[in-house]
Each structure stands twice: as structure tokens, then as C-alpha cells.
């Protein structure tokens, strides 16, 4: 063994290890084996000597050395002719027609019908290679987005948790430069709800950005003509009110608003009850609102991995570049308009809700926030004000608040007499006793009530009005409604007006005497023997 070669001892052990391999069966070498073969050739300078050291055929050594000299990669496999190669044009055609989405089993059925006899595994590998080449030729190239303070706000919607069988939605907003996130739970995605969420977001971040980016919802985009989005005129009014511009991303392309998409993903992972977060199911909408507020405080107070700063700290700097907020919110943020009916109610989702009676025949705004209906009135010259708040009702059962109506008599109690003529006014002017007499006499079905009322007015000219009123009250309490009862009561009151009531002393008792019991248990003969003096 030649020991004069420098470094021979360094490859002695791997060479002996390779020599133990079978040299009768040629197989594909891996990268490590190819490097050992080339290293052995560099040491020996001979194909046969290197083959003996590497444990392979000298033709293999020669092939790898020539490939290296030609600048080729020795570890790249050579393409061998396969049975499926005759069907490659058809496979590529199917992949291109399906935009790289066709399944391998569908391709296998197609080429099998054309005469292919190979296995489905071969087809799957070939289809995977064709799809990889298709994606490589159409790979989307991204450019880093350099944000600017006060410029962009993105928002999107995500599926929220289910509360009492009803599905909620998460409104997720993301301020691009500061990475500040806002999550608001909602029941629907109507324009009043979206406007209210935007107003709440602007007020939470302390200003209005120059642009607002979102999806092509019907509340924002009504149609596309020649690739141009046609804006909803209502949302244009909203944007004009707040001094911003609504922009939409390319349809079906969520990558153009990755910030809000990431916010939706993070919010759903933390707020929606799942096995990974072990969060309990929400019992009320208020619990979900509290969880969203807590989520916002946590993510905005945490150091962001991209900026290495807390979003709430960067927001303080970005607020200097935001547009000022209008004093009042856009009216659409208050909900949909409703006209107050004659009974001081509005109808929302087939349920009638009461509002203050001063708003009858005017228009108000109503919207649901959680399980509550909020009714807002917007005056022409004054700010918006909340006029009513109700719990969500059920159709057929109106939701009323007694404070929305003026005080009135209870229908379950007796009515208060009100004069409708001069004679009635003269009678009721006698006092409360007269009113009580009229109520009781009417309830008792007394005849000739009007004649007796005229008689009482006439007696008030002979007697004083307080005396007649007192007599009428006594008659009402005692139930005396006959023709002469009122005059009799007046005579009794006149005769006993200055009579002091009789008060018995302690020496007098109302207990009857016991003299009648003296003969109890005695015979008649015994009684006759008594003298009359004994009974005195």
C-alpha cells in the first residue's frame, strides 16, 4: 500500500467502509458518496485507484469526474426514459387548464384511457412535478410595504363565537404604521353597524387616517365594471363625513390586506372558544365585548416582533398625523331610520319599542348593539342624543317603558270624575265628597243621579258648601242614596254640630248587671218567700 500520498490516512477508514459495499450492482450515489469518490480521485489521480478506494466501478469515477470538469452537478440524477414521458404533454395541458388545481387521480383516469399502463403512484409524482413547474412560472413576487404614519387603516370581518344559538361576527381593524388593533363584536354586517364600528374605531385610535382599506362587501362596493369598483353612495357619504377615502382590495385577493387578515386570525385564535385556548363559551354578548376589550389591551401593550415596540406607544406618535375627528358621528352610525307612530312606538324586526311621546311623528335612528336596541334622535341644530334603550324583544310582544308616556290614571282603578257640563261642574265644585258620592252612586246603579246632584247644589245655597260636601261623603261611605237621605244627614250634622261627645268615666261600666241571675237554680216556692225588699 502506497503510504507516500499526502492525506491518505485521512480517507483510509471511509475507504475501507466503502469497500465493504457491493460493487456488482450499480446504484445511484448520494451526495456524500459522490464527494468521497471525487476526493479519492483527487488523491490518487487514477480512475481505477480511486474506484478501488471508493468501492465502486472505475467508469463511475470517470463519469463523476467528467461531470465536475464540465461544470455539472454530479449529485443530480440523470433523467431516465419512463413510460409516462409519452403522456407528459397531456398532463401539462390538464395542469395548465385547471390552473394547477386538478387532482392526480383525475389525471390518471385520463391517461389510462389513452393507453397508459403504469401505476397511479407514478402519475401522482409526475403531476406534482408539473404543478411545481406551473407555480414556479407564475410565482407571485412580493415587495415589502413601507407604511407611513396616519395613512392606512385596514378592516375585515371574521366568524365569531356562537352565543345562545346565534352566530356573531368580529370586526377587526388594523392601523398599519403603529400596528394598533381594534376588535369589536357585532351581530350583522349592515351599513349602520359597519359605520358604527368605524366611528368607534376612529375614536379609539384618536383620529381618522387618510385611507381605509377593506373587502368588496356590498356595503362598500355595489358592482365591478371593467375591473373598476363602483362604490356604494352611502359609504361615500360616510367617508366624506369623516374626511377619509374608502379603498377596496382586488376581489378574492386577501393578500392585499394582510394586516387585517392577520388580525382576524389572531382574534379568532384567542376569542373563539376552542380546545387550543380552553376558553369557556360566552353566555351573553356583554361577556364577548369585555373579552374583546381585554384582547385589545393585551395585544396593543405587547412588543411587536416587527417594530420591537408596543403598538400603543407608536399610536401616540401616529395620532399627530391623523385627521381630527368630527364632533358628531355620521347619522348612519345610529342605525336605520324609523318614524315614531301615534302610539309613541317604532317597529324594528316586527317588534314595537316605545320612545318618548315628545317624538311622535318624527324620525329617529335605531340599531342593535348586542342584545339591546339603542334609539337615537338627531336634532337639526343640536347633537345626537340617545332617547331610549331596550332589551331585544320578541314579535307580538311590544317592549314599553312607562317613563316614555305622560302620567295617566290606572285603568284598573276607578276613574276620576271630570265635568262635561255646567251642572256637573257645579256639583263637583262642592268638593271631594261630591266626587266620591258620584262614583259610589254610579257603581250602585242609583236612579235619578242628575236630579239628586241638582238637589245637592240647591242645598248648598241653604247650607254651606263644606257641609253639603261632608254630607255627600258620609252618604257615599254609608251607601245612603235615597231621596231624603242627604237632607236627613244635613239635619243630623246641624243638630250635633256643637254637641260634645259623651265620654264615660272609669266608674261607669257597660257590662250588664247580674240581678237577673239571682233566681238561677232556685224553685218557684223559694222565690215567693222573698220580700220585694230583698230585690232592691
C-alpha positions in Angstrom: 0.0 0.0 0.0 1.4 3.3 -1.0 1.8 5.5 2.0 3.5 8.4 0.3 0.3 10.1 -0.8 -0.4 13.0 1.5 -3.5 12.7 3.5 -4.0 9.0 2.6 -4.6 8.1 6.3 -7.4 10.6 6.4 -9.5 8.7 3.9 -8.4 5.2 4.9 -11.4 4.5 7.2 -14.1 5.8 4.9 -12.4 4.0 2.0 -12.5 0.7 3.9 -16.1 1.3 4.8 -17.0 1.9 1.2 -15.0 -1.2 0.1 -17.4 -3.4 2.0 -20.3 -2.3 -0.2 -21.3 -4.4 -3.2 -19.6 -3.3 -6.4 -21.5 -5.7 -8.6 -24.8 -3.8 -8.5 -24.6 -0.2 -9.7 -26.9 2.2 -7.9 -27.5 5.9 -7.6 -24.9 7.6 -5.4 -25.9 10.2 -2.8 -24.0 13.4 -2.3 -21.7 12.1 0.4 -20.6 9.1 -1.7 -20.0 11.3 -4.7 -17.8 13.6 -2.6 -15.8 10.6 -1.4 -15.3 9.4 -4.9 -14.1 12.7 -6.1 -11.8 13.1 -3.1 -10.3 9.7 -3.7 -9.6 10.7 -7.3 -8.0 13.9 -6.3 -5.7 11.9 -4.0 -4.8 9.2 -6.5 -5.2 10.8 -9.9 -6.3 7.5 -11.3 -9.8 6.2 -12.1 -9.0 2.6 -11.1 -7.1 3.6 -7.9 -10.0 5.9 -6.9 -12.5 3.2 -7.7 -10.6 0.8 -5.5 -10.6 3.2 -2.6 -14.2 4.2 -3.0 -15.5 0.8 -3.6 -17.1 1.4 -7.0 -16.5 0.9 -10.7 -13.8 3.0 -12.4 -16.4 4.0 -15.0 -18.4 5.6 -12.3 -15.4 7.5 -11.1 -14.7 8.7 -14.7 -18.3 9.8 -15.1 -18.4 11.9 -12.0 -15.0 13.4 -12.7 -16.1 14.4 -16.2 -19.3 15.9 -14.9 -17.4 18.0 -12.4 -15.0 19.2 -15.1 -17.9 20.2 -17.3 -19.4 22.3 -14.5 -22.4 20.0 -14.0 -23.7 18.9 -10.6 -22.6 15.3 -10.0 -25.4 14.6 -7.5 -28.2 15.5 -9.9 -29.9 12.4 -11.2 -29.9 11.8 -14.9 -33.3 11.6 -16.5 -34.2 8.1 -17.5 -36.8 7.3 -20.1 -40.1 6.5 -18.5 -43.3 5.1 -19.8 -45.2 8.2 -18.7 -43.0 10.5 -20.7 -45.2 10.0 -23.7 -48.1 11.4 -21.8 -46.3 14.5 -20.4 -47.8 16.9 -22.9 -51.3 15.8 -21.9 -50.5 16.1 -18.2 -49.1 19.6 -18.7 -52.2 20.6 -20.7 -54.5 19.4 -17.9 -52.5 21.2 -15.2 -52.5 24.5 -17.2 -56.2 24.3 -17.9 -57.0 23.7 -14.3 -54.6 26.5 -13.1 -52.7 23.9 -11.2 -55.7 22.6 -9.2 -56.5 19.3 -10.9 -56.2 16.1 -8.8 -53.8 13.4 -9.7 -56.4 10.7 -9.7 -58.4 12.6 -12.4 -55.2 12.8 -14.5 -54.6 9.1 -14.0 -58.0 8.2 -15.3 -57.5 10.4 -18.4 -54.1 9.0 -19.4 -55.2 5.4 -18.6 -58.0 5.8 -21.1 -55.3 6.9 -23.6 -53.3 3.7 -23.1 -51.0 4.4 -20.1 -50.4 1.1 -18.1 -48.3 2.5 -15.3 -49.3 2.8 -11.7 -51.1 5.7 -10.0 -48.1 6.4 -7.9 -46.1 7.3 -10.9 -48.9 9.6 -12.1 -49.0 11.4 -8.7 -45.3 12.1 -8.8 -45.4 13.4 -12.4 -48.5 15.6 -11.7 -46.7 17.0 -8.6 -43.7 17.9 -10.7 -45.9 19.5 -13.3 -47.8 21.6 -10.7 -44.5 22.7 -9.2 -43.2 23.9 -12.6 -46.6 25.6 -13.2 -46.4 27.5 -9.9 -42.7 28.4 -10.5 -43.6 30.1 -13.7 -46.4 32.0 -12.1 -45.0 32.7 -8.7 -46.2 36.0 -7.2 -43.4 38.4 -6.4 -43.9 40.5 -3.2 -42.3 43.8 -2.4 -42.1 45.0 1.2 -44.7 47.5 2.1 -43.2 50.6 3.7 -46.0 52.1 5.7 -46.4 55.8 6.6 -47.9 57.2 9.8 -51.5 58.3 9.6 -52.0 56.9 6.1 -53.7 53.5 6.1 -56.3 51.6 8.2 -57.5 48.2 7.2 -60.5 46.3 8.5 -62.0 42.9 7.9 -64.6 40.5 9.4 -64.1 37.1 11.0 -66.5 34.5 12.3 -67.1 35.0 16.0 -68.4 32.6 18.7 -72.0 31.4 18.9 -74.0 32.9 21.7 -77.3 31.2 22.6 -77.5 29.6 19.2 -76.8 32.9 17.3 -73.6 33.5 15.4 -71.6 36.6 15.9 -69.1 38.4 13.8 -65.8 40.1 14.8 -65.0 43.5 13.2 -61.1 43.6 13.1 -59.3 46.8 12.3 -55.6 47.3 12.0 -53.7 50.7 11.9 -50.8 50.0 9.5 -47.9 52.0 10.9 -48.4 51.6 14.6 -49.8 48.0 14.3 -52.6 49.0 16.6 -55.6 46.6 16.6 -59.2 47.1 17.4 -61.7 44.2 17.7 -65.5 44.8 18.1 -68.1 42.1 18.2 -71.3 42.6 16.1 -74.4 40.7 15.1 -74.5 41.7 11.4 -72.6 43.5 8.7 -75.1 46.0 7.6 -74.1 49.6 6.7 -75.3 51.1 10.1 -73.3 48.5 12.0 -70.2 49.0 9.9 -70.5 52.7 10.2 -70.8 52.5 14.0 -67.8 50.2 14.1 -65.7 52.7 12.0 -66.8 55.5 14.2 -65.9 53.6 17.4 -62.5 52.6 15.8 -61.7 56.2 14.8 -62.5 57.4 18.3 -60.5 54.6 19.9 -57.4 55.5 17.9 -57.9 59.2 18.4 -58.2 60.3 14.7 -59.0 59.5 11.1 -56.4 58.1 8.7 -56.2 59.2 5.1 -57.3 55.8 3.6 -59.4 52.9 4.8 -58.9 49.6 3.0 -61.4 46.7 3.1 -63.0 43.9 1.1 -65.6 44.3 -1.6 -68.6 43.9 0.6 -71.9 45.1 -0.8 -71.9 47.8 1.9 -68.8 49.2 0.1 -68.8 48.1 -3.5 -72.0 47.5 -5.4 -70.6 46.4 -8.7 -67.4 46.0 -10.8 -67.3 47.4 -14.3 -64.2 46.7 -16.4 -62.3 45.9 -13.3 -63.3 49.2 -11.6 -65.1 49.0 -8.3 -68.4 51.0 -8.1 -68.7 52.5 -4.6 -71.9 52.4 -2.6 -73.1 56.0 -2.4 -74.0 55.6 1.3 -70.4 54.6 2.2 -69.1 57.5 0.1 -71.2 59.8 2.3 -69.7 58.2 5.4 -66.2 58.7 4.1 -66.9 62.3 3.3 -68.2 62.9 6.7 -65.1 61.6 8.4 -62.7 63.0 5.9 -61.2 59.8 4.6 -61.2 57.7 1.4 -62.6 54.1 1.2 -60.4 51.8 -0.9 -61.0 48.2 -1.7 -58.6 45.4 -2.4 -58.5 43.2 -5.5 -61.5 40.8 -5.4 -60.8 37.4 -3.9 -57.2 38.5 -3.1 -56.8 38.7 0.7 -53.1 39.1 0.4 -53.6 42.8 -0.5 -54.7 43.4 3.1 -52.6 41.1 5.1 -52.6 43.2 8.2 -56.3 42.9 8.9 -56.3 39.2 7.8 -53.6 38.6 10.4 -55.7 40.5 13.0 -58.7 38.3 12.2 -56.6 35.1 12.6 -55.1 36.2 15.9 -58.5 37.4 17.2 -60.3 34.2 16.3 -57.5 32.1 17.9 -57.8 34.0 21.2 -61.5 34.9 21.4 -63.4 32.0 19.8 -63.7 29.1 22.3 -61.6 26.2 21.1 -59.6 23.3 22.5 -56.3 25.2 22.0 -57.3 28.2 24.2 -59.6 26.4 26.6 -61.9 29.5 26.7 -65.4 29.0 28.1 -68.4 29.6 26.0 -70.0 33.0 26.3 -73.3 33.3 28.0 -74.1 36.9 27.0 -73.0 39.4 24.3 -71.6 41.6 27.1 -69.1 38.9 28.0 -67.8 38.8 24.4 -67.5 42.6 24.4 -65.4 42.5 27.6 -63.2 39.8 26.2 -62.6 41.8 23.0 -61.6 44.9 25.0 -59.2 42.8 27.1 -57.8 41.2 23.9 -57.1 44.7 22.5 -55.4 45.9 25.7 -53.2 42.8 25.7 -52.0 42.8 22.0 -51.6 46.6 21.9 -49.5 46.6 25.1 -47.2 43.8 23.9 -44.0 44.4 22.0 -44.5 43.8 18.3 -41.9 41.5 16.7 -41.6 43.7 13.6 -41.2 47.1 15.2 -39.7 46.0 18.5 -42.1 48.5 20.2 -45.5 48.4 21.7 -48.3 49.4 19.3 -49.9 51.7 22.0 -46.6 53.7 22.1 -46.4 54.0 18.4 -50.0 55.1 18.3 -49.2 58.1 20.4 -46.8 59.2 17.7 -49.1 58.4 14.8 -52.0 60.4 16.3 -50.1 63.5 15.4 -50.5 62.5 11.7 -54.2 61.6 11.9 -57.1 63.8 10.8 -59.2 65.3 13.6 -62.5 63.6 14.4 -65.8 65.2 13.7 -67.8 66.2 16.8 -70.7 64.0 16.0 -70.9 60.6 14.4 -72.4 60.0 11.0 -76.2 59.5 11.3 -75.9 56.1 9.6 -73.9 55.0 12.6 -77.0 55.4 14.7 -78.8 52.7 12.7 -81.8 52.8 10.4 -84.4 55.5 10.4 -87.9 54.8 11.8 -90.9 57.1 12.1 -92.5 57.3 15.5 -96.1 56.2 15.3 -99.1 57.8 17.0 -98.7 55.5 20.0 -95.2 56.7 20.6 -93.6 53.4 19.3 -91.3 52.3 16.5 -91.2 49.0 14.7 -87.9 47.1 14.4 -87.9 43.5 13.2 -91.6 43.2 13.8 -91.3 44.3 17.4 -92.7 47.6 18.7 -90.5 49.6 21.0 -91.6 52.7 22.9 -89.8 56.1 22.7 -90.6 59.4 24.5 -94.0 60.7 23.5 -92.5 64.1 22.6 -91.0 62.4 19.4 -94.4 61.4 17.9 -94.5 61.9 14.1 -90.7 62.5 13.9 -87.9 60.3 12.7 -85.4 58.5 14.9 -82.5 56.1 14.4 -82.5 52.6 15.8 -79.8 49.9 15.9 -79.0 46.8 17.8 -75.9 46.7 20.0 -75.6 43.2 21.4 -79.0 42.3 23.0 -80.0 46.0 23.3 -81.8 48.3 20.9 -80.5 51.8 21.0 -82.7 54.6 19.7 -81.1 57.9 18.9 -82.6 61.3 18.0 -80.7 63.7 15.8 -81.9 67.3 16.1 -81.4 69.8 13.3 -79.3 72.2 15.3 -78.2 70.0 18.2 -76.0 67.0 18.8 -77.3 63.4 18.6 -78.7 62.1 21.8 -79.8 58.7 23.0 -83.5 58.7 23.8 -84.3 55.1 24.5 -82.6 51.8 25.2 -84.5 48.4 25.3 -83.7 44.8 25.6 -84.4 42.8 22.4 -88.0 41.8 22.3 -90.0 39.1 20.6 -92.5 39.6 17.8 -96.0 40.1 19.1 -94.8 41.4 22.5 -94.2 45.1 22.5 -91.4 46.5 24.7 -92.7 49.6 26.6 -91.2 52.0 29.1 -93.8 53.8 31.3 -91.5 56.8 31.6 -91.9 57.4 27.8 -95.6 58.3 28.4 -97.2 61.1 30.4 -98.8 60.3 33.8 -102.2 58.8 33.4 -104.8 57.1 35.5 -104.6 53.4 36.2 -107.2 51.6 34.1 -107.5 49.0 36.9 -108.8 51.7 39.4 -111.8 53.9 39.4 -111.8 56.9 37.1 -111.7 60.4 38.4 -114.9 62.4 37.6 -114.4 65.2 35.1 -117.2 67.7 34.4 -118.6 67.8 30.9 -121.3 70.4 31.5 -122.1 73.4 33.8 -124.4 71.3 36.0 -121.7 68.7 36.5 -119.1 71.3 37.2 -121.3 73.0 39.9 -121.8 69.6 41.6 -118.1 68.6 41.5 -117.2 72.1 42.8 -118.7 71.1 46.2 -115.6 69.1 47.0 -114.2 65.6 47.1 -117.2 64.2 48.9 -119.3 65.0 45.9 -116.9 63.2 43.6 -117.0 60.2 45.9 -120.8 60.2 46.1 -121.0 60.3 42.2 -118.6 57.3 41.9 -120.3 55.2 44.5 -123.8 56.1 43.3 -122.9 55.2 39.7 -121.4 51.9 40.9 -124.6 51.1 42.9 -126.8 51.9 39.9 -128.8 54.7 41.7 -131.7 56.2 39.8 -132.2 59.9 39.2 -128.5 60.7 39.8 -128.7 64.0 38.0 -131.7 65.2 39.9 -130.1 64.4 43.2 -127.0 66.2 42.1 -129.1 69.3 41.3 -130.7 68.9 44.7 -127.3 68.9 46.4 -126.3 72.1 44.6 -129.6 73.7 45.7 -129.0 72.6 49.4 -125.5 74.2 49.2 -127.3 77.5 48.9 -129.2 76.9 52.2 -126.3 75.2 54.0 -122.6 75.9 53.4 -120.9 74.0 50.6 -118.5 72.3 53.0 -121.5 70.9 55.0 -123.1 69.6 51.9 -119.8 68.1 50.7 -119.4 66.4 54.1 -122.9 65.0 53.9 -122.3 63.7 50.5 -119.1 62.0 51.6 -121.0 60.4 54.6 -123.7 59.2 52.2 -121.1 57.7 49.9 -119.4 55.8 52.8 -122.7 54.6 54.3 -124.4 53.8 51.0 -127.4 56.1 51.6 -128.6 57.3 48.2 -132.3 57.6 48.8 -134.2 60.9 48.0 -134.3 62.2 51.6 -131.0 60.7 52.9 -128.9 63.8 52.1 -131.3 66.2 53.9 -131.5 63.8 56.9 -127.7 63.7 57.1 -127.6 67.5 56.9 -130.2 67.8 59.8 -128.2 65.4 61.9 -125.0 67.3 61.3 -126.7 70.6 62.2 -128.2 69.3 65.5 -124.9 67.6 66.6 -122.5 70.3 65.3 -121.8 71.8 68.8 -122.6 68.7 70.9 -119.7 67.3 72.8 -119.4 63.6 72.6 -120.3 61.7 75.8 -117.2 60.2 77.5 -117.8 57.7 80.3 -115.6 57.7 83.4 -113.8 54.7 84.9 -116.7 54.4 87.5 -119.2 53.5 84.8 -119.2 50.2 83.0 -121.1 49.0 80.0 -121.2 45.5 81.5 -124.9 44.5 82.2 -125.9 43.8 85.9 -126.1 40.3 87.4 -129.5 40.7 89.2 -131.2 38.6 86.7 -129.1 35.7 87.7 -130.2 35.7 91.3 -133.0 33.2 90.8 -130.9 30.8 88.8 -131.1 27.3 90.4 -134.0 28.0 92.8 -137.6 26.8 92.8 -140.7 29.0 92.5 -141.6 28.5 96.2 -138.3 29.7 97.3 -138.6 32.8 95.1 -142.1 33.6 96.5 -140.8 33.6 100.1 -138.5 36.6 99.2 -139.7 40.0 100.1 -139.6 42.7 97.5 -137.1 44.4 99.6 -134.7 41.7 99.0 -134.6 42.5 95.4 -133.7 46.1 95.9 
